[in-house]
Amino acid sequence: MEASARGAREAGGHTIGVTCEIWPGRANQWIVEEVRTRSFSERIMTLLERGDAYVVLPGGTGTLAELALAWEMMNKASLSRTVGGSKPLLVMSPYWQPVINCLEQEGQLNSTNREWRSPAMEIVTLVRDVEQAVEYLKKNL
């Protein structure tokens, strides 16, 4: 979180850090505005509600949980109802590629043309690096 906040600040952006009371630390030095939440689930919902787009960088189980919830809410359209529309979900490849590969298996065979279709995959955009993510966001936000 610190590296992305630093990059955003150095580029002149306004940074918002969503922190949680269950962790003793506060927002890092690059955060201009801290939003403190009571629980992990409240933190994730706050991130989803406040974000214009989601860029999933390499991370651990917490990042995986955030990716999974954002993706599932978009897949079931509940995020669209909650925040008024679909939002870009960019996932850093090759780091998250094994997760993507696993979930690509969930889908259906189109009876007309016999092609495999995985609607959940249409929500995710794979990006190779930060530069590609920034380029995508500039075009689509």
Backbone hydrogen bonds, N-H to C=O, Kabsch-Sander energy under -0.5 kcal/mol:
donor,donor_aa,acceptor,acceptor_aa,energy
5,A,1,M,-2.2
6,R,2,E,-2.7
7,G,3,A,-2.3
8,A,4,S,-2.3
9,R,5,A,-2.5
10,E,6,R,-2.9
11,A,7,G,-1.2
12,G,9,R,-1.9
13,G,8,A,-3.3
15,T,13,G,-0.5
17,G,33,E,-2.6
18,V,16,I,-0.5
19,T,17,G,-0.8
19,T,35,V,-2.2
21,E,37,T,-2.6
23,W,20,C,-1.6
31,I,28,N,-1.8
32,V,15,T,-1.1
33,E,15,T,-2.2
35,V,17,G,-3.0
36,R,34,E,-0.6
37,T,19,T,-2.2
43,R,39,S,-2.2
44,I,40,F,-2.4
45,M,41,S,-2.2
46,T,42,E,-2.3
47,L,43,R,-2.5
48,L,44,I,-2.4
49,E,45,M,-2.5
50,R,46,T,-2.4
51,G,47,L,-1.7
54,Y,88,P,-2.6
56,V,54,Y,-0.6
56,V,90,L,-3.4
57,L,55,V,-0.9
64,L,60,G,-2.3
65,A,61,T,-2.4
66,E,62,G,-2.1
67,L,63,T,-2.8
68,A,64,L,-2.8
69,L,65,A,-2.4
70,A,66,E,-2.4
71,W,67,L,-2.7
72,E,68,A,-2.6
73,M,69,L,-2.7
74,M,70,A,-1.9
75,N,71,W,-2.7
76,K,72,E,-2.3
77,A,74,M,-0.9
78,S,73,M,-1.0
79,L,73,M,-2.0
81,R,77,A,-1.7
82,T,78,S,-2.0
83,V,79,L,-2.8
84,G,80,S,-1.5
85,G,80,S,-0.7
89,L,123,I,-0.6
90,L,54,Y,-3.4
91,V,125,T,-2.5
92,M,56,V,-2.4
93,S,127,V,-3.2
96,W,92,M,-2.3
97,Q,94,P,-1.1
99,V,96,W,-0.6
100,I,96,W,-2.1
101,N,97,Q,-3.1
102,C,98,P,-2.0
103,L,99,V,-2.1
104,E,100,I,-1.8
105,Q,101,N,-0.6
105,Q,102,C,-0.9
106,E,103,L,-1.3
107,G,105,Q,-0.7
108,Q,117,R,-2.9
110,N,108,Q,-0.6
110,N,115,E,-3.2
111,S,109,L,-0.5
114,R,110,N,-1.9
117,R,108,Q,-3.1
121,M,118,S,-1.7
122,E,118,S,-0.6
122,E,119,P,-1.1
123,I,120,A,-1.1
124,V,120,A,-0.5
125,T,89,L,-2.5
126,L,124,V,-0.5
127,V,91,V,-2.2
133,A,129,D,-1.9
134,V,130,V,-2.8
135,E,131,E,-2.4
136,Y,132,Q,-2.4
137,L,133,A,-2.6
138,K,134,V,-2.5
139,K,135,E,-1.6
140,N,136,Y,-1.8
141,L,137,L,-1.6
